Amino acid sequence: MLKEFESNIKFVMKNVSAVFILKIIGTGLLFIFQVILGNRLGANYYGQFTIYTTLLNIFLLVTVFGIDSTLIRYIPRIKQDDRLRVTLLKKSLFKVLTVTIIVVLFMYIFRWPIMAFFNIKSEKIYLVLPAILLIMSISKVLDGFLQGEKKTSLTTFFNPLLLTVIKLTVFFIAAFLINRNLEAAVISVIVSEGILLIIRIFYVKNEQGNIVKTCESTFTKKENTKFMKYSLSLFAILSLGTMVSSVDKIIINAYMGSTEVGVYKVAENYMALVGIFASPFVVFWPVMSELYKKKQMDVLDKIFNYAVKLISLLAVPVMVFIIIFSNDLLRLFGKDFAQGTFILCILLIGYGCDSLTGPVGALLNMTDYAKYNLMDTIILAVVDISLNLVLVPRMGAIGAAIATAVSLVSINIINIIQNRILLKVFPYDKNNLLIIFMGAIAYLVDKLLYPMININILVKMIVFVLINYVIVMGAYLLIAKPDFKGFMKSIKSN
């Protein structure tokens, strides 16, 4: 078991490091792109652009219907059979393409009621969305396949890093040529997604040329049925999850208009700075599936424990920084967005909880208990939609932030309890509380120093982030030294 643990922790930490570096660069570039859009578009048009992307995400969920996540789970289980993996990819692409064509026709035929529901004003831009949807649907399947092949570093390089570089380049060229920023933003999306799809296709085709032919190369009817049942189960979960992440902006748009959507979206953008520390652990998903199949839950629990601590050590100092500099951060997007300070802090509660608990929902999805996560997500969706419908008309975007925070905290608590009962996995101890406590100390120190230090705001931000990391990580090193040594040993072994 020790050998199995060392092998898996080595794979996870090595790939998390690569994914984390790529994520940092990619998310940084994506953030710069969002800042540029915020300043060039203003709150109103930025809100409209947000509605376009929200609509795409909703339909993307329908076209892919969970197949990308199912590939992440299934591919590691047939890793000895190259031909079967390729067969599974081809069948998945055929299904997704079929559904996508139906959805594209639906979007065109019912464009007027859809545009009215989402308060979309430009038919010209709307008619571009189906083409983007087709490209993104195929890309999602290819990314799911590559992640199942344990090539998460590659998919992270594709998106967000390379995708954002192309978006930035195309946006500036398009904005210069047509002098209409909203249209330029949409053009940057379709061109960048198209280029990345071509790159993905060439890569996968090249990999197919290197497969080793094996005897087993068919995907039986029974296996296909099991695959589709799991995909549809994940589709239901992801649909509800997307509904939860989209309903706030849709309801704000309906009651308050696109300007307030823009303010809310800018506050939401900063949640990526917290989520970035948890997102690299998508490399852990196929490992979860593999360890669960081998019934090595002790190994899984130990790796999960290290993962959660690493996420917490990296995320807590940034969370404190966001609270202290909330007003300054929002002003980077333009003066129109400064009113979102309270929204930002409320959202941070929900997204912070989501990061610090680790991939608890993903663990259920990668085992035989995905149905429990489905039930949880149904409850979450009902609570979130109800709270949004009640709070947004009365409180605007602040009400949506409260609804989101309550929903995220609730679902993570439920997932933690279920993992403990169903899988006997509870990767938390007193050292997790220590990290949060030191975050509170860092907040008090920052609050005291903020008015005393008068330097360039960007330099000031960097200084305070460093102070926060010194406080949180320094305390963890001193107080939880044995735990820290074991943790560092697992990293240095790479």
Helices and strands as residue ranges (DSSP letters): H 2-64, H 67-74, G 75-78, H 82-109, H 111-117, H 123-126, H 129-148, H 152-156, I 157-162, H 163-178, H 181-208, H 221-255, H 258-269, H 271-275, G 279-283, H 284-293, H 297-324, H 326-331, G 335-340, H 341-356, H 360-365, H 370-395, H 397-418, I 419-423, H 430-449, H 457-479, H 481-492
